[in-house]
C-alpha cells in the first residue's frame, strides 16, 4: 500500500525513473575558481580536503558544480 502511494505521488510530481547522465569532463572550471577541488576522482578526497570544504562553505562560498556532481 505504501509503495503504491509513493508511485502515485511520483507520477503526480512528474518523477521520471530515467537516469541522468552527466559527463563531468564537459564541465569547465573557470580559472577564477579558487575553492576546493580534485583532479580525477573522489579517491583524492582527504580529511584536509573536507576541512577546506567546510571552511569554504562557512565563508558562504559554493563548491563548483563540477566537484558537486563528482561528489554526488
Protein Blocks (a to p, Z undefined) as FASTA:
>chain_A
ZZmmmmmmmmmnopafbdcdddfklpccdfklccdcdfklmmlpcfklmmmmmmmmmnop
acdfklmmmmZZ
